[in-house]
Amino acid sequence: MIKIGLVGLGHGKTLLQLNTPDVYRSRNDYLKKEIIPMKVTALCDTNEDILSKFSKEYNIDACTTDFNELIKMDDVDVVGIYTPGPLHAPQILAALDAGKHVMVTKSMVYTEKEAEDVVNAVDKSGLVLLVTQTMRCKLDMMEAKRACDAGEIGDLFMAESHYVHDLRNAYIYSPWRLEMPQDLILGGACHPIDLLRWYMGDVEEIHCYGLKSGIVPEYPKEDNFVMNLKFTSGKIGRVAAYLGAINPPNVPMNQIALYGTKGSIIDNMKKIDPEGYMPQVEYSVGYPDTALKGHAQEMIIMLRHMYNCIVNGEKPWVGAREGARVVSTGLAAWESLKTGVPVKVRNEF
């Protein structure tokens, strides 16, 4: 049994599914066949009320408001870091130094120096670091990746990804996004950036436009972005990240469009010339559609992957170097926004 110390009970609470296996035995057959041998055994949050609530609800006795106390616990193998982004780098380094594997929410870190430090620390420790970019665990995205890798749409030459998220409620339940404030390229646009990197490879250069919508006047920076990308392969792509927008009707939060020489894919719809549109309702990636939806479903897949990384030596989907490249792409986007010209992206870490 791999034991997790969970830090940050906002988005991080999706990991607590591990402590209620009976619920999933009754809700879908796939998890009935394979219960993940992982469990959350310790909690850390600066909000004592939330800490007490989840401690009682999930019967977890080891609770603290002190991160440094949690990473010293013997009953913790993995530290799950789901804290505000600017805190990630020192917390990752401290956890690795304490001999713990790390799961960390996006963005891995927020500066190039922090990325270098994390890569070096992971190399030195030999421990697993996984950035939980959960879009890689969406069943339609996984099926699209399988189809591309299998050559079903020919040579993939162009891709687009968008992320539309009305953050007004998020600013209320996580006020740190306004107070720090949150970097909405590294902490938001990183979703579609990582998706395009997954399908298309390393980014050579990026050109970014951005503006401040004013929908949330208290947010002081740009919150809407359009980016053009050139990949090291010579292929091209586009990212649209609208984090300062009122939710438009009938528009999914995340969407991918992939263009190949024999066909195209938009999410789970595939067109193979000349046969017409064919809905992809059967996922052939080993994760059938279930009663679980959204982050809950995605995190179960991510947790199984983390288990396989630790126990079976599987390579992290987004490890330290992949995480660093997403960071460097986001930083290049900020530089392009400020200078008005395309900016080269660092890929060597």
C-alpha positions as CSV (number, residue, x, y, z in Angstrom):
1,M,0.0,0.0,0.0
2,I,1.4,3.4,-1.1
3,K,0.6,6.1,1.4
4,I,0.0,9.7,0.3
5,G,0.3,12.9,2.4
6,L,-2.1,15.4,0.7
7,V,-1.3,19.1,0.9
8,G,-4.0,21.5,-0.2
9,L,-7.6,20.4,0.2
10,G,-9.1,22.4,-2.7
11,H,-8.5,20.7,-6.0
12,G,-6.4,18.2,-4.1
13,K,-9.5,16.6,-2.5
14,T,-10.0,14.5,-5.6
15,L,-7.3,12.3,-4.3
16,L,-9.5,11.3,-1.4
17,Q,-11.4,9.0,-3.6
18,L,-8.7,6.5,-2.7
19,N,-10.2,6.3,0.8
20,T,-13.7,5.3,-0.3
21,P,-13.2,2.2,-2.5
22,D,-16.6,0.8,-1.7
23,V,-18.2,3.7,-3.5
24,Y,-16.4,2.8,-6.7
25,R,-17.0,-0.9,-6.3
26,S,-20.7,-0.1,-6.5
27,R,-20.5,2.5,-9.2
28,N,-18.4,0.9,-12.0
29,D,-17.1,-2.5,-12.9
30,Y,-13.7,-1.3,-14.0
31,L,-12.6,-0.1,-10.6
32,K,-14.3,-3.2,-9.1
33,K,-11.8,-5.3,-10.9
34,E,-8.8,-3.2,-9.8
35,I,-8.7,-1.2,-6.7
36,I,-5.6,1.0,-6.7
37,P,-3.3,0.0,-3.7
38,M,-2.9,3.6,-2.6
39,K,-4.4,5.6,0.3
40,V,-4.3,9.1,1.7
41,T,-2.9,8.8,5.2
42,A,-2.1,12.4,6.1
43,L,-3.6,15.8,5.4
44,C,-2.1,19.3,5.4
45,D,-4.0,22.6,4.9
46,T,-3.7,26.1,6.4
47,N,-7.5,26.2,6.9
48,E,-8.1,24.4,10.2
49,D,-11.9,24.1,9.6
50,I,-11.4,22.4,6.2
51,L,-8.7,20.2,7.7
52,S,-11.0,19.1,10.5
53,K,-13.9,18.4,8.1
54,F,-11.9,16.1,5.8
55,S,-10.1,14.4,8.7
56,K,-13.5,13.3,10.1
57,E,-15.1,12.5,6.8
58,Y,-12.3,10.3,5.6
59,N,-11.1,9.0,9.0
60,I,-7.6,10.4,8.7
61,D,-5.9,11.1,12.0
62,A,-2.6,12.5,10.8
63,C,-3.4,16.2,10.2
64,T,-1.3,19.3,10.3
65,T,-1.2,22.9,9.1
66,D,2.6,22.7,8.8
67,F,4.0,21.4,5.5
68,N,7.4,20.6,7.0
69,E,5.7,18.5,9.6
70,L,3.9,16.4,7.0
71,I,7.0,15.6,4.9
72,K,8.7,14.2,8.0
73,M,6.0,11.7,8.6
74,D,7.2,8.1,8.3
75,D,3.7,7.0,7.2
76,V,4.0,9.0,3.9
77,D,5.5,7.7,0.7
78,V,4.2,10.3,-1.7
79,V,3.5,14.0,-1.1
80,G,0.6,15.3,-3.2
81,I,1.1,19.1,-3.6
82,Y,-2.1,21.0,-4.5
83,T,-1.2,24.4,-3.1
84,P,-1.1,27.8,-4.8
85,G,1.4,27.7,-7.7
86,P,4.1,30.1,-6.3
87,L,4.5,27.7,-3.4
88,H,5.3,24.6,-5.5
89,A,9.1,24.9,-6.0
90,P,10.1,25.0,-2.3
91,Q,7.6,22.4,-1.4
92,I,8.7,20.0,-4.2
93,L,12.4,20.4,-3.2
94,A,11.7,19.9,0.4
95,A,9.6,16.8,-0.2
96,L,12.2,15.2,-2.5
97,D,14.9,16.1,0.1
98,A,12.8,14.2,2.7
99,G,12.8,11.1,0.5
100,K,9.2,11.4,-0.8
101,H,7.8,10.9,-4.3
102,V,5.9,13.9,-5.5
103,M,2.6,14.5,-7.3
104,V,2.1,18.2,-8.0
105,T,-0.7,20.1,-9.7
106,K,0.1,22.4,-12.7
107,S,2.1,24.4,-13.1
108,M,5.0,22.5,-11.8
109,V,6.9,25.7,-11.0
110,Y,6.9,29.3,-12.1
111,T,10.4,30.3,-13.1
112,E,13.2,28.8,-15.2
113,K,15.5,28.7,-12.2
114,E,12.9,26.8,-10.2
115,A,12.5,24.3,-13.2
116,E,16.3,23.7,-13.3
117,D,16.4,23.1,-9.5
118,V,13.5,20.6,-9.6
119,V,15.0,18.7,-12.6
120,N,18.3,18.5,-10.8
121,A,16.7,17.4,-7.5
122,V,14.7,14.6,-9.2
123,D,17.8,13.4,-11.0
124,K,19.8,13.3,-7.8
125,S,17.1,11.6,-5.7
126,G,15.9,9.0,-8.2
127,L,12.4,9.6,-6.9
128,V,9.2,9.9,-9.1
129,L,7.8,13.4,-9.8
130,L,4.5,13.5,-11.7
131,V,2.9,16.7,-12.8
132,T,-0.8,15.9,-12.7
133,Q,-1.8,17.5,-16.0
134,T,-5.3,15.8,-15.9
135,M,-6.2,16.7,-19.5
136,R,-4.0,13.7,-20.5
137,C,-6.5,11.5,-18.5
138,K,-9.6,12.6,-20.4
139,L,-10.9,9.6,-22.3
140,D,-11.5,11.4,-25.5
141,M,-8.0,13.0,-25.4
142,M,-6.5,9.6,-24.8
143,E,-8.4,8.0,-27.6
144,A,-7.3,10.8,-30.0
145,K,-3.7,10.3,-29.0
146,R,-4.1,6.5,-29.6
147,A,-5.6,7.2,-33.0
148,C,-2.8,9.6,-34.0
149,D,0.0,7.3,-32.8
150,A,-1.7,4.4,-34.8
151,G,-1.5,6.6,-38.0
152,E,-5.3,6.6,-38.4
153,I,-5.4,10.2,-39.6
154,G,-2.0,10.0,-41.5
155,D,0.8,12.4,-40.7
156,L,-0.3,14.9,-38.1
157,F,0.8,18.4,-39.3
158,M,-1.4,20.9,-37.4
159,A,-3.3,21.1,-34.1
160,E,-5.4,23.5,-32.1
161,S,-6.4,23.5,-28.4
162,H,-8.6,25.8,-26.4
163,Y,-9.4,26.3,-22.8
164,V,-12.4,28.4,-21.8
165,H,-13.0,28.7,-18.1
166,D,-15.1,31.4,-16.4
167,L,-13.0,31.9,-13.3
168,R,-15.4,34.3,-11.4
169,N,-16.4,31.6,-8.9
170,A,-12.8,30.3,-8.6
171,Y,-11.7,33.8,-7.4
172,I,-14.3,33.5,-4.6
173,Y,-13.4,30.0,-3.3
174,S,-9.7,30.4,-3.9
175,P,-8.9,34.1,-3.2
176,W,-5.1,33.5,-3.6
177,R,-5.7,33.7,-7.3
178,L,-6.4,37.4,-6.9
179,E,-4.0,38.0,-3.9
180,M,-0.8,36.6,-5.4
181,P,-2.1,36.8,-8.2
182,Q,-2.3,33.6,-10.2
183,D,-0.3,33.5,-13.4
184,L,-3.0,32.6,-15.9
185,I,-0.6,31.4,-18.6
186,L,1.5,29.1,-16.4
187,G,-1.5,28.2,-14.2
188,G,-4.2,28.1,-16.9
189,A,-3.0,28.1,-20.5
190,C,-0.6,25.3,-19.4
191,H,-3.5,22.9,-20.0
192,P,-3.8,23.4,-23.8
193,I,0.0,24.0,-24.1
194,D,0.7,20.6,-22.5
195,L,-2.0,19.0,-24.7
196,L,-0.4,20.3,-27.9
197,R,3.1,19.3,-26.7
198,W,1.7,15.8,-26.1
199,Y,0.5,15.4,-29.7
200,M,3.0,17.5,-31.5
201,G,6.3,17.5,-29.5
202,D,8.6,20.3,-28.4
203,V,7.7,23.9,-29.2
204,E,10.4,25.9,-31.1
205,E,8.8,29.3,-30.8
206,I,5.6,31.0,-29.7
207,H,3.8,34.3,-30.5
208,C,1.3,35.4,-27.9
209,Y,-1.3,38.1,-27.7
210,G,-3.2,38.8,-24.5
211,L,-5.6,41.3,-22.9
212,K,-7.2,42.0,-19.6
213,S,-11.0,41.5,-20.0
214,G,-12.1,43.5,-17.0
215,I,-14.8,41.0,-16.1
216,V,-13.1,40.7,-12.7
217,P,-11.8,44.2,-12.2
218,E,-9.7,43.1,-9.2
219,Y,-7.6,40.7,-11.3
220,P,-4.6,42.9,-12.3
221,K,-3.1,41.0,-15.3
222,E,-4.1,39.7,-18.7
223,D,-6.6,36.9,-18.6
224,N,-7.3,36.0,-22.2
225,F,-4.6,34.7,-24.6
226,V,-4.2,33.7,-28.2
227,M,-1.0,31.9,-29.1
228,N,0.5,30.7,-32.3
229,L,3.1,27.9,-32.0
230,K,5.8,26.5,-34.3
231,F,7.1,23.1,-33.2
232,T,10.7,21.8,-33.6
233,S,9.3,19.4,-36.2
234,G,8.2,22.3,-38.4
235,K,4.5,21.7,-37.7
236,I,2.2,24.5,-36.4
237,G,-0.5,24.9,-33.8
238,R,-2.7,27.4,-32.0
239,V,-3.8,27.8,-28.3
240,A,-6.7,29.8,-27.2
241,A,-7.0,30.3,-23.4
242,Y,-9.9,32.4,-22.3
243,L,-9.9,32.7,-18.5
244,G,-11.6,36.1,-18.4
245,A,-14.8,35.2,-20.3
246,I,-18.4,34.6,-19.3
247,N,-19.2,31.0,-20.1
248,P,-20.4,30.8,-23.7
249,P,-23.3,28.4,-24.4
250,N,-22.5,25.0,-25.9
251,V,-18.7,25.5,-25.8
252,P,-16.7,22.8,-24.0
253,M,-14.1,23.9,-21.4
254,N,-11.4,21.9,-23.2
255,Q,-11.2,21.0,-26.8
256,I,-8.6,19.6,-29.2
257,A,-8.5,19.7,-33.0
258,L,-6.0,17.5,-34.9
259,Y,-5.3,17.7,-38.6
260,G,-3.6,14.9,-40.5
261,T,-3.0,14.0,-44.1
262,K,-5.7,11.3,-44.1
263,G,-8.2,12.8,-41.7
264,S,-9.0,15.1,-38.8
265,I,-10.1,14.7,-35.2
266,I,-12.1,17.1,-33.0
267,D,-12.2,15.6,-29.5
268,N,-14.0,12.3,-29.9
269,M,-15.2,12.9,-33.5
270,K,-13.1,11.6,-36.4
271,K,-13.4,12.3,-40.1
272,I,-11.5,9.9,-42.4
273,D,-11.7,11.0,-46.0
274,P,-13.9,10.1,-47.9
275,E,-16.1,8.2,-45.5
276,G,-17.6,11.1,-43.6
277,Y,-18.0,11.7,-39.9
278,M,-17.8,8.7,-37.5
279,P,-18.4,9.1,-33.8
280,Q,-15.8,7.5,-31.6
281,V,-17.9,6.0,-28.8
282,E,-15.7,3.0,-28.0
283,Y,-12.4,4.0,-26.2
284,S,-9.6,1.6,-26.9
285,V,-7.2,2.9,-24.3
286,G,-8.0,0.5,-21.5
287,Y,-10.2,2.9,-19.6
288,P,-13.9,2.5,-20.5
289,D,-16.4,5.2,-19.9
290,T,-17.7,5.1,-16.3
291,A,-20.0,6.8,-13.9
292,L,-17.1,8.9,-12.8
293,K,-16.8,12.2,-14.6
294,G,-14.6,15.3,-14.7
295,H,-11.6,15.6,-12.4
296,A,-12.8,12.5,-10.4
297,Q,-12.4,10.2,-13.4
298,E,-9.2,11.9,-14.6
299,M,-7.6,11.7,-11.1
300,I,-8.3,7.9,-10.8
301,I,-6.4,7.4,-14.1
302,M,-3.6,9.6,-12.9
303,L,-3.3,7.9,-9.6
304,R,-3.1,4.5,-11.3
305,H,-0.4,5.9,-13.5
306,M,1.5,7.2,-10.4
307,Y,1.3,3.8,-8.8
308,N,2.8,2.2,-11.9
309,C,5.6,4.8,-12.0
310,I,6.6,3.9,-8.4
311,V,6.1,0.2,-8.5
312,N,6.6,-0.9,-12.1
313,G,9.0,1.8,-13.3
314,E,6.6,3.4,-15.8
315,K,7.9,6.7,-17.2
316,P,5.8,9.7,-15.9
317,W,3.6,11.1,-18.5
318,V,4.7,14.6,-17.4
319,G,7.8,14.3,-15.4
320,A,10.3,17.0,-14.3
321,R,11.7,17.7,-17.7
322,E,8.3,17.7,-19.4
323,G,7.0,20.0,-16.7
324,A,10.0,22.3,-17.2
325,R,9.3,22.5,-20.9
326,V,5.7,23.5,-20.3
327,V,7.0,26.2,-17.9
328,S,9.5,27.5,-20.4
329,T,6.8,27.6,-23.1
330,G,4.6,29.7,-20.8
331,L,7.4,32.0,-19.9
332,A,8.2,32.5,-23.6
333,A,4.6,33.3,-24.2
334,W,4.7,36.1,-21.6
335,E,7.9,37.5,-23.2
336,S,6.2,37.5,-26.6
337,L,3.1,39.2,-25.2
338,K,5.4,42.0,-23.8
339,T,7.6,42.4,-26.8
340,G,5.1,41.7,-29.6
341,V,7.4,39.3,-31.4
342,P,7.8,35.5,-31.6
343,V,10.1,34.1,-28.8
344,K,12.2,30.9,-28.9
345,V,11.3,28.3,-26.3
346,R,13.9,26.5,-24.2
347,N,13.6,22.7,-24.3
348,E,16.9,21.5,-22.9
349,F,16.9,20.9,-19.2
